[in-house]
Amino acid sequence: IKSALSQSYNNLEVIIVNDGSTDKTHRIINSIYDDRLIIINQQNLGAISAAYSGIQSAKGKYITFLDADDQLYPDAIQCLCEPLKKNGYGFSYCDYIEVDLSNDVRKIVSLSNFYNIMACGVLFKSEIIKKVDFWDKKFILPEYDFIFRVKKKYEGFYISTPLYIYNRHSKSMTANKKMVDKAKKQIFEKYGFLEGFKEY
């Protein structure tokens, strides 16, 4: 939340979807006072439903996603926003720092290989979400299907600079190898084998 509210590009709304959390989330988010903050409390319906809730509440010209355990660099939105002001680009995307929290090993992940992409670190023109349709609930990791559908119709602008931090840990959904393998199988069945698809 702090990394979102601390952006150099401050004409934004930060939508938090509290998907039925049972920890200190409710207390923490209610202790933050910022008129750019929009809080949605809902019963636990899962990540896909939470994303839909956020999309439906968003009023901005651009939309990006930030998982609860990841962070944006201060200039992330500014840098991702600039290319979208030009005609022809539907989305922009950037490199990121991947951190293994079990040993604090950090590495830069380059999106010169587009298949290293994730939902975070991508800024979309909000209008294209209506045109392409949002996440398909049949997919375990629907963000990939969505991004690939967007890429088929719109040109993306690549920024070869890390602008966000992806934290990996044992409680991450993608730490479940069986689930990830099943999710990749779904993607490959629709798009064919994708050489260099992100390894988790």
C-alpha positions in Angstrom: 0.0 0.0 0.0 2.8 2.4 0.9 4.6 1.7 -2.4 1.4 2.5 -4.3 0.6 5.7 -2.4 4.3 6.9 -2.7 4.2 7.0 -6.5 5.7 10.1 -8.1 2.7 10.0 -10.3 0.1 10.9 -7.7 -3.1 11.4 -9.7 -4.3 7.9 -9.0 -6.7 5.8 -7.0 -5.5 2.9 -5.0 -8.2 0.2 -4.7 -7.7 -2.3 -2.0 -9.8 -5.4 -2.2 -9.9 -7.1 1.2 -11.0 -10.6 0.2 -12.3 -11.9 3.6 -8.9 -11.8 5.3 -8.6 -13.1 8.8 -5.3 -11.5 9.8 -4.7 -7.8 10.6 -5.5 -6.5 7.1 -8.7 -4.8 8.1 -7.1 -2.9 11.0 -4.1 -1.9 8.9 -6.0 -0.5 5.9 -8.3 1.4 8.2 -5.4 3.0 9.9 -4.2 4.6 6.6 -5.7 8.0 5.8 -5.4 9.1 2.2 -8.3 10.3 0.0 -6.9 8.3 -3.0 -7.6 5.1 -1.1 -10.7 3.0 -1.9 -11.4 0.0 0.3 -13.6 -2.9 -0.8 -14.4 -5.5 1.9 -15.9 -8.7 0.7 -16.3 -12.3 1.9 -13.5 -14.6 0.8 -14.2 -15.3 -2.9 -10.7 -15.8 -4.2 -8.2 -13.8 -6.3 -10.2 -13.8 -9.5 -13.3 -12.4 -7.8 -11.2 -9.8 -6.0 -9.7 -8.6 -9.3 -13.2 -8.3 -10.8 -14.3 -6.2 -7.8 -11.3 -3.9 -8.2 -11.9 -3.5 -12.0 -15.6 -2.7 -11.5 -14.7 0.0 -9.0 -11.8 1.6 -11.1 -12.5 5.0 -12.7 -9.1 5.8 -14.1 -7.9 5.8 -17.6 -5.2 3.2 -16.8 -5.2 0.1 -14.6 -2.5 -2.0 -13.1 -2.4 -4.7 -10.5 -0.3 -5.1 -7.4 -0.4 -8.2 -5.3 -0.4 -7.8 -1.5 3.1 -9.1 -1.1 4.8 -7.1 -3.9 6.1 -3.6 -4.2 6.2 -0.8 -6.8 9.3 1.4 -7.3 8.4 5.1 -6.8 8.5 6.0 -10.5 6.8 2.8 -11.7 3.4 4.3 -12.7 5.0 7.5 -14.2 7.3 5.4 -16.4 4.6 3.0 -17.4 2.1 5.7 -18.1 4.2 7.9 -20.5 4.2 5.5 -23.5 0.4 5.0 -23.3 -0.1 8.7 -24.0 1.1 8.0 -27.5 -1.2 6.5 -30.1 -1.0 2.9 -30.9 0.0 1.4 -27.5 -2.6 -0.5 -25.5 -0.3 -1.5 -22.6 3.2 -1.1 -21.2 5.3 -3.5 -19.3 8.6 -3.6 -17.5 11.4 -5.8 -16.0 11.2 -6.6 -12.3 13.2 -7.8 -9.4 12.4 -11.3 -8.2 13.2 -11.9 -4.5 13.3 -15.3 -2.9 12.4 -14.4 0.7 13.6 -17.8 2.0 17.3 -16.8 1.3 16.9 -13.1 0.2 18.4 -13.9 -3.2 17.5 -11.2 -5.8 17.6 -11.3 -9.5 16.5 -9.1 -12.4 13.9 -10.8 -14.6 14.0 -9.4 -18.1 10.8 -9.2 -20.2 12.8 -9.1 -23.4 11.4 -12.7 -23.1 7.7 -11.7 -23.0 6.7 -15.0 -21.4 8.3 -13.9 -18.1 5.4 -11.5 -17.8 3.0 -11.5 -14.8 -0.1 -9.4 -14.0 2.0 -7.0 -11.9 4.2 -4.5 -13.7 1.8 -4.1 -16.6 -0.2 -1.0 -17.1 -3.3 -1.3 -19.4 -5.5 1.3 -20.9 -8.7 0.6 -19.1 -10.8 0.8 -22.2 -9.2 -2.3 -23.7 -10.4 -4.4 -20.8 -13.9 -3.9 -21.9 -13.0 -4.6 -25.5 -11.0 -7.8 -24.9 -12.9 -8.9 -21.8 -11.3 -9.6 -18.5 -10.1 -12.7 -16.8 -11.5 -16.0 -17.9 -12.6 -17.8 -14.7 -11.8 -21.2 -16.3 -8.1 -20.6 -16.0 -6.1 -21.2 -12.8 -3.8 -18.3 -13.7 -6.1 -16.2 -15.9 -3.8 -13.2 -16.0 -1.7 -15.0 -18.7 -4.7 -15.8 -20.9 -5.8 -12.2 -20.5 -2.4 -10.7 -21.4 -2.0 -12.9 -24.4 -5.4 -11.9 -25.7 -4.5 -8.3 -25.2 -1.2 -8.7 -27.0 -3.0 -10.2 -30.0 -4.9 -7.0 -30.5 -2.7 -4.3 -29.1 0.9 -3.3 -29.3 2.7 -3.1 -26.0 5.6 -0.8 -25.0 8.5 -2.6 -23.2 10.6 -0.7 -20.6 13.8 -2.6 -19.9 14.1 -1.3 -16.4 13.0 -3.1 -13.2 10.1 -1.1 -11.7 8.6 -3.5 -9.2 9.6 -6.2 -6.8 8.0 -9.7 -7.0 8.5 -11.4 -3.6 8.5 -15.2 -3.7 7.7 -17.2 -0.5 6.2 -20.5 0.6 2.7 -19.2 1.0 2.5 -17.8 -2.5 -0.1 -19.5 -4.7 2.6 -20.1 -7.3 4.7 -22.0 -4.8 2.3 -24.9 -5.4 4.2 -26.7 -8.2 1.3 -29.1 -9.0 -1.1 -26.2 -9.4 1.4 -24.2 -11.6 2.0 -27.3 -13.8 -1.8 -27.6 -14.2 -2.1 -23.9 -15.0 0.6 -24.1 -17.6 -1.1 -27.1 -19.2 -4.3 -25.0 -19.6 -2.4 -22.2 -21.2 -0.4 -24.5 -23.6 -3.7 -26.3 -24.6 -5.1 -23.0 -25.8 -1.9 -21.3 -27.2 0.4 -24.2 -28.0 3.8 -24.7 -26.3 5.3 -21.4 -25.3 9.1 -21.6 -25.3 10.5 -19.7 -22.3 7.3 -19.5 -20.4 8.0 -18.3 -16.8 9.3 -20.9 -14.4 8.0 -20.7 -10.8 
